[in-house]
Amino acid sequence: MCHKECWQKCQSTFNFYGKLCLCCCRHLAMREESEHVLTRALETVSEAQGRDKRNGVLEADLLTILGSTYRDMGRLQESIECLQTSIAKYENLLGPKSSSVAAAMTTLGSTWTSLGDNFKSKQLFEKALSIQEELYEPNHPSIAFTLGKLSTACVELGDLTRSISLLERALAINRSAYGEDHISVAIVLSRLSNAYRMLGKMKMSKNLAQRALQMTEEIQGSMHPGVATSLELLGSIYCDLGEFNRAHELLERSININSLVGNGSHFLATASSQSKLGMVARLGGSLEEARQLLEVALESREEELGRDHPGMLKAINRHATVTHW
């Protein structure tokens, strides 16, 4: 996040060339008015292009941020259009193998992940990784970030062995760059835990998830949304192990944290935990509680994403499973 003085200065010069610096735009992208701010900046920069060639790169930067913002808002087609345009602009202005191209490709890959097309996202992550490996030293943190994204696509496509290999490489890079007690290390540990869970290696999965939760609480505080994500993973593991009471406790904590945040992305996180808690209740024999939780989760997802969003399919199937139990 920008220093307060930086943000104020950027706002004061906004009407001249739309000079909101990139870190300010990222901060604003977390606010409700982000779309309006970024669209204004794009209009101003486009008008000024003839005066300063550097504005072409700034325009691509803003398109990348706007594309990411649209993804977070669930406006996925608009996200794709912004990001494809930004990549084309970067390639024209900076060449096809610039760090900006790689970053925009990674963001576009995440949008395709949100659409459920993990094959397309995997291709984009691999292209981005190839560029980064040419530009950076092998232990650069940007490589670790892309490795993490690629590993998620591999998990979704069933290539768990490759996913674990990618994550172990990312973990080594992050430990080298940041030390052991850093949130980037905790995030990779959580992803490793999930991959081992899907392989059925539950002891390894549980140990990694517990370590990730401990680190996240120590680094970000006990009420941070990252803690809620770690609690949801660990709760899912305990559910797989048949320890439903412990799973119920962890998932309720996750829901309580996310409920206090109060923005769109965490409404979805709350719905995710509610869905998992509903499945725990079903497996524990509490069918009415399960039905209620899954109905609330389904309504929340539909409100945020719309009925036709690809992410609705799993929620509808979970609800149907309990309804017809």
Secondary structure, DSSP 8 states (H G I E B T S, - for coil): ---HHHHHHHHHTTTTTT---HHHHHHHTTSTTHHHHHHHHHHHHHHTTTT-THHHHHHHHHHHHHHHHHHHTT-HHHHHHHHHHHHHHHHHHH-TT-HHHHHHHHHHHHHHHHTT-HHHHHHHHHHHHHHHHHHS-TT-HHHHHHHHHHHHHHHHTT-HHHHHHHHHHHHHHHHHHH-SSSHHHHHHHHHHHHHHHHHT-HHHHHHHHHHHHHHHHHHH-TTSHHHHHHHHHHHHHHHHTT-HHHHHHHHHHHHHHHHHH-SHHHHHHHHHHHHHHHHHHHHTT-HHHHHHHHHHHHHHHHHHH-TT-TTHHHHHHHHHHHHT-
